[in-house]
Amino acid sequence: MNNRFCQKPLKASGLDAQYGERSVLRGVDFDVPPGKITAIVGANACGKSTLLRALSRLLRPTTGQVLLDGASIHRMPPKELARELGLLPQAPIAPDGISVLDLVGRGRHPHQGLWARWSAEDDLAVAHALEATGIADLADRDVDELSGGQRQKVWIAMALAQETGILLLDEPTTYLDINHQIEVLDLLVDLNRKRGTTIVMVLHDLNLAARYSDQLAALVAGKIDVMGPPKEVLTSAMVQRVFGLSCAIVEDPVSQRPMMLPIGRHFADAIRDRDEVL
């Protein structure tokens, strides 16, 4: 692997976070393995997006700290942090009338000083981001004219153009059909393998999370329930604890990773009837 970026460790320790009076994160310890892909999974409203916001400094924790290479992210100048860590939030909103090229180009702002002009390096980074996401032909289009899936790719391209060593993505496959979901996840794997980019992403699809990540972290009610390699984390017991869902775990015939098969009420009845007959 040709590492393009210095792999710096990102670590959260004892994080508590809340919105108003509502507590969301409770004593979260979260070590992000440098140069690896980590997927955060969990039921709705368990704190997944809040954890990403705390890791990116968009949300200041009430207690605890987030350290990047041993230094508090809250003591780093904003541009310095933005050169090290990028965030693609859930459902971002583009300014009215902005073109795809201009929005992707905003990813280069952290690399420009007070008097710095747009450079050939900036052009190259934007061109690579547009090509990698397959949207170079949309460069002159207004973002608000695009489909939801196309807009999602534009935001991912902006994050790629930022060229950070760590990339946080909140549900990057939102609005995408299954083909484009796989394209985006393959793209993130390429980014990880070719640049050594550390990736942390929130995903709803447990099977895609297990297939495309080196580490899974499962949250329950604002706490880490279990964290580790997919083969250790994605178990029927975990799915029952985290999602309240009965399931079967089999081996993914493509990746040899665990694959979750939900049972559901109607099929549970069928299984019970079959077992009674036997």
Salt bridges, closest charged atoms under 4 A:
GLU84 OE2 - LYS8 NZ 2.96
ASP122 OD1 - ARG108 NE 2.87
GLU145 OE1 - ARG141 NE 3.24
GLU163 OE2 - ARG4 NH2 2.78
GLU163 OE1 - ARG108 NH1 3.10
GLU163 OE2 - ARG195 NH2 3.93
GLU171 OE2 - HIS204 NE2 3.15
ASP177 OD1 - HIS180 ND1 2.85
GLU183 OE1 - LYS153 NZ 3.10
ASP225 OD2 - ARG241 NH2 2.67
ASP252 OD2 - ARG211 NH2 2.93
ASP269 OD1 - ARG272 NH2 2.66
ASP275 OD1 - ARG274 NE 3.66
